[in-house]
Amino acid sequence: MTKARILVARAVFPEIIALLEQHFEVEHNQADEPWPKERLAGKLAGKVGAFTTGGERIDADVLAVAPGLKICANMAVGYNNFDLAAMTQRGVLATNTPDVLTESTADFGFALLMATARRLTESEHYLRAGKWQRWSYDMFSGSEVHGSTLGILGMGRIGQGIARRGAHGFGMNVIYHNRSRLAPDLEAQCKARYVGKEELLRAADHLVLVLPYSPASHHAIGAPELALMKPAANLINVARGGVVDDAALAAALRDKRIAAAGLDVFEGEPKVHPDLLTVPNVVLTPHIASATVPTRKAMANLAADNLIGFLVHGKPVTPLNPEVLK
C-alpha cells in the first residue's frame, strides 16, 4: 500500500523523522536549507501534509500550487504564519502545539524580566570589555523585582504562569488586562487583579506582553502606549513580533522614556530593527522562550501526532480550524 506523502519543512529531531516515516513517505529538510516561498510551494505540490515550524508562510498562493494538501501541523503555539481563512476555505486543516510549552515559556519570560530589571546584558558587556576596574555604589543599579507591580497584557496560560511566578515567588502585586476577564478561581490562583489597559500601562513597574498576534493586536504597544508607562518601567515581550512597534520602542529606550526592555520576538524576525542594536538598555534573545530540550521535543511530538492523528486516524489532537473536519 502506497504511503501518503508529507513534507517536513525544517530540520527537526531525527527521531521525529523516524516516527513519521513509519506512516508516511517523508521529504525532509534536515540540512535546514532556507526555502523561499516559491520553493516551499513547489515542495508542497503532491503532498497531503506538512510539518512546519512557524516561519513557513502558508497562504492562498502556496495552497494554489498544492491542491492535494490536507493538513499543516505547526511546531509552535503561534500560527501567524498561517492564513487561517485561506486554509479553511480550501479545506486544509491547521494545527499548533499549545500547552506543552507553557511552563518553559513562563520560566523564560520571568528570566527575561529579571535580566532586564537587573541590567545583566549591560553589565556583562562592561565586564567582558575589561572596563570593570573598581566597585561604585551606583554601578548598574537596576529595578527592584520583589514587591514591585507586575503588569501582564494577555492572560492566557503563559501569562498566568508568569503571574504565579511573580505573585508567589517574588511577592509582586500582579495586575493584568485581557480581552476577557479570568474566572475568579484563576484570578485567585494567580493573585491577579483585572484592570483596564490604560491603568495597566500607567501602573506596571514591569510590563510583560503575552498576547497572541493578530491584525487587532498589531502595534498594541506603540508610541502612545509607551508614553503612558513610567520612566522607570521595563517592557518584556515574549508574545510575537508586531505586537510592539519596534521603532517606537527603540526611540523610547534611547530617550530614556522607559528604563529598559527585554525582547525575545521582533517585527520581521529574524531581522531586528537596527535601532534596537544601538541602545544599551535592552536585552535581546533570538525567539528562544520555549527552548528547552524536553519542551522542544514535546512540541515536535505533538506536531507529528497531529499529522498521524489526522491523516491516519482522522482525529487531530489540536486543530485550529475544526470546521474543516465537518
C-alpha positions in Angstrom: 0.0 0.0 0.0 1.4 3.4 -1.0 2.1 5.7 1.8 0.8 9.3 1.8 3.5 11.9 1.1 4.3 14.7 3.5 6.9 17.4 3.8 8.9 18.3 6.9 9.9 21.9 6.0 12.7 22.4 8.6 15.3 20.4 10.4 13.8 18.6 13.4 14.8 15.8 15.9 15.8 12.7 13.9 13.5 10.5 16.0 10.6 12.6 14.8 11.5 11.9 11.2 11.8 8.2 12.0 8.3 8.3 13.7 6.8 10.0 10.7 8.4 7.5 8.2 6.5 4.7 9.9 3.4 6.2 8.5 4.3 8.4 5.5 6.7 8.9 2.6 8.6 11.8 4.1 10.5 14.5 2.2 12.5 16.4 4.9 14.9 19.3 5.1 17.4 18.0 7.7 20.0 20.3 6.0 17.8 23.1 7.2 18.1 25.0 3.9 16.3 28.3 3.7 13.4 27.9 1.2 11.9 31.0 -0.3 8.1 30.9 -0.6 8.1 29.7 -4.2 10.3 26.8 -3.4 8.3 25.8 -0.4 5.2 25.9 -2.6 6.9 23.6 -5.1 7.9 21.2 -2.4 4.3 21.0 -1.1 3.0 20.1 -4.6 1.9 16.5 -4.4 2.0 16.4 -0.6 -1.0 15.7 1.7 0.6 17.0 4.8 3.2 19.4 6.1 5.2 19.8 9.3 6.1 23.5 9.7 7.8 25.4 12.4 6.2 28.8 12.5 8.4 30.5 9.8 6.8 29.0 6.7 4.1 31.1 5.3 1.0 29.1 4.2 -1.4 31.3 2.3 -3.6 31.2 -0.8 -0.7 31.5 -3.2 1.0 28.4 -1.7 -2.2 26.5 -1.4 -3.0 27.1 -5.1 0.2 25.2 -6.0 -0.6 22.3 -3.6 -4.3 21.4 -4.2 -3.8 18.0 -2.5 -2.7 19.4 0.8 -4.9 18.4 3.7 -3.1 19.5 6.8 -0.3 21.8 8.0 1.0 21.0 11.5 2.9 23.9 13.2 5.6 23.1 15.7 4.6 26.2 17.5 1.8 27.6 19.6 1.6 30.7 17.5 0.3 30.4 13.9 0.5 33.9 12.4 2.4 32.1 9.5 -0.9 30.5 8.6 -3.6 32.4 6.6 -6.2 30.5 8.5 -9.1 31.9 6.4 -7.5 30.7 3.2 -6.7 27.3 4.6 -10.2 26.9 5.9 -11.7 28.0 2.5 -9.6 25.3 0.8 -10.4 22.6 3.4 -6.8 22.5 4.8 -6.6 21.7 8.5 -4.3 23.8 10.6 -2.9 22.6 14.0 -0.5 24.0 16.6 1.2 22.9 19.8 -0.5 24.6 22.8 0.0 23.7 26.5 3.3 21.7 26.1 5.4 24.9 26.2 3.5 26.9 28.8 5.8 26.4 31.8 9.1 26.7 29.9 8.0 29.9 28.2 6.7 31.3 31.5 10.1 30.4 33.1 11.9 32.3 30.3 9.6 35.2 30.4 10.4 35.7 34.1 14.1 35.1 33.4 14.0 37.9 30.8 12.2 40.1 33.2 14.9 39.5 35.8 17.7 40.1 33.3 16.2 43.3 32.1 15.4 44.7 35.5 18.9 43.9 36.8 20.8 45.0 33.7 22.6 41.7 33.1 23.4 42.3 29.4 24.8 45.8 30.0 26.9 44.6 33.0 28.2 41.5 31.2 29.3 43.6 28.2 31.0 46.0 30.5 32.9 43.3 32.3 33.9 41.5 29.1 35.2 44.7 27.6 37.7 45.0 30.6 36.1 48.1 31.9 35.5 46.9 35.5 38.3 48.4 37.5 36.6 49.2 40.7 33.2 49.0 42.5 31.0 52.0 42.8 27.8 52.5 44.8 25.5 53.1 41.7 27.2 50.7 39.2 24.5 49.1 37.1 21.8 49.8 39.7 18.6 48.4 38.2 14.9 48.0 39.2 13.5 46.1 42.1 11.6 43.0 41.3 10.3 41.6 44.6 7.4 43.6 45.9 7.0 45.6 42.7 4.0 45.8 40.3 3.9 43.2 37.6 1.6 44.0 34.7 0.6 41.4 32.2 -1.0 42.1 28.8 -2.6 38.9 27.6 -3.6 36.5 30.4 -3.6 33.1 28.7 -1.8 30.0 30.0 1.6 31.6 29.7 0.5 34.9 31.2 -1.0 33.0 34.2 2.3 31.1 34.6 4.2 34.4 34.8 1.7 35.8 37.2 2.0 32.8 39.5 5.8 33.1 39.5 5.7 36.8 40.3 3.0 36.7 42.9 4.0 33.5 44.8 7.8 33.6 44.3 8.5 37.4 44.5 5.6 38.8 46.3 4.7 41.0 43.4 1.5 43.0 43.0 0.0 41.4 39.8 -2.4 43.3 37.6 -3.5 42.2 34.1 -5.5 43.2 31.1 -7.0 40.7 28.7 -9.8 40.5 26.1 -11.9 38.8 28.8 -11.6 38.6 32.5 -10.4 35.4 34.1 -12.7 33.3 36.2 -12.5 34.2 39.9 -10.7 31.0 40.9 -8.0 31.6 38.3 -7.5 35.2 39.5 -7.1 33.8 43.0 -4.5 31.3 41.9 -2.6 34.0 40.1 -3.2 36.6 42.9 -4.0 38.9 40.0 -6.3 41.9 39.6 -8.0 42.8 36.4 -7.6 46.5 35.2 -8.1 48.5 32.1 -5.3 48.7 29.6 -4.5 52.3 30.4 -4.3 51.6 34.1 -2.1 48.6 33.3 0.3 50.8 31.3 0.5 53.5 33.9 0.9 51.3 37.0 3.2 48.5 35.9 6.8 48.5 37.0 7.4 45.5 34.7 5.0 45.1 31.8 5.1 41.6 30.2 3.4 41.0 26.8 2.0 37.6 26.3 -0.9 38.3 23.9 -1.3 36.5 20.5 -0.5 38.3 17.3 -3.4 39.3 15.1 -4.3 42.3 13.0 -6.2 43.6 16.0 -3.1 43.3 18.2 -0.6 44.8 15.7 1.4 47.5 17.4 -0.7 47.1 20.6 2.3 48.8 22.2 3.4 51.8 20.2 4.4 55.4 20.9 1.1 56.4 22.6 1.2 53.4 24.9 4.9 53.8 25.7 4.2 57.4 26.6 1.8 56.2 29.3 4.4 54.0 31.0 6.5 55.0 34.0 10.0 56.3 33.1 11.4 53.6 35.5 9.3 50.8 33.9 10.6 47.8 32.0 8.9 46.2 29.0 9.2 42.5 28.3 7.9 40.9 25.0 7.7 37.1 24.8 4.5 37.3 22.7 5.0 37.8 18.9 6.8 40.3 16.7 4.5 43.0 15.5 2.7 43.3 18.9 5.3 46.1 19.6 6.2 48.9 17.3 10.0 48.2 17.5 11.0 51.6 16.0 8.9 53.4 18.6 10.3 51.2 21.4 13.9 51.9 20.3 13.3 55.6 20.4 11.7 55.4 23.9 14.7 53.4 25.1 17.2 55.8 23.6 15.4 58.8 25.1 15.1 57.0 28.5 11.3 57.4 28.4 11.2 53.9 29.8 14.1 52.3 31.7 14.7 49.1 29.7 13.2 46.3 27.6 13.7 42.6 27.2 12.7 41.2 23.8 12.5 37.6 22.5 10.5 38.4 19.4 10.7 41.1 16.7 8.9 42.5 13.8 10.1 40.8 10.6 12.3 38.4 12.5 15.0 37.1 12.1 15.7 40.7 11.1 15.9 43.0 14.1 15.3 46.8 13.8 18.8 48.3 13.6 18.0 50.9 16.2 17.4 48.2 18.8 21.0 47.1 18.3 22.4 50.5 19.2 20.7 51.1 22.6 22.4 49.6 25.6 19.3 49.3 27.8 17.7 46.3 26.1 18.2 42.5 26.4 17.8 40.7 23.1 17.3 37.0 22.6 16.5 35.1 19.3 13.0 33.7 19.9 14.1 31.0 22.4 11.4 31.2 25.1 10.4 27.6 24.6 14.0 26.4 24.0 14.5 23.5 26.5 15.2 20.1 25.1 12.2 18.4 26.7 9.8 21.2 25.6 11.0 21.3 22.0 10.7 17.5 21.8 7.2 17.7 23.2 6.3 20.3 20.6 7.8 18.2 17.8 5.9 15.1 19.0 2.6 17.0 19.2 3.0 18.3 15.7 3.8 14.7 14.5 0.8 13.4 16.5 -1.4 15.9 14.7 -0.2 14.6 11.3 -0.6 11.0 12.2 -3.8 11.5 14.1 -5.5 13.3 11.2 -4.1 11.5 8.1 -4.1 8.0 9.6 -6.9 8.0 12.2 -9.0 11.0 11.2 -8.6 12.6 14.7 -6.2 15.5 15.0 -5.1 16.5 18.5 -5.1 20.3 18.5 -7.0 21.6 15.4 -7.1 25.4 14.9 -10.0 25.3 12.3 -12.0 22.3 13.4 -14.8 23.3 11.0 -12.7 21.7 8.3 -13.4 18.4 9.9 -17.1 18.8 9.3 
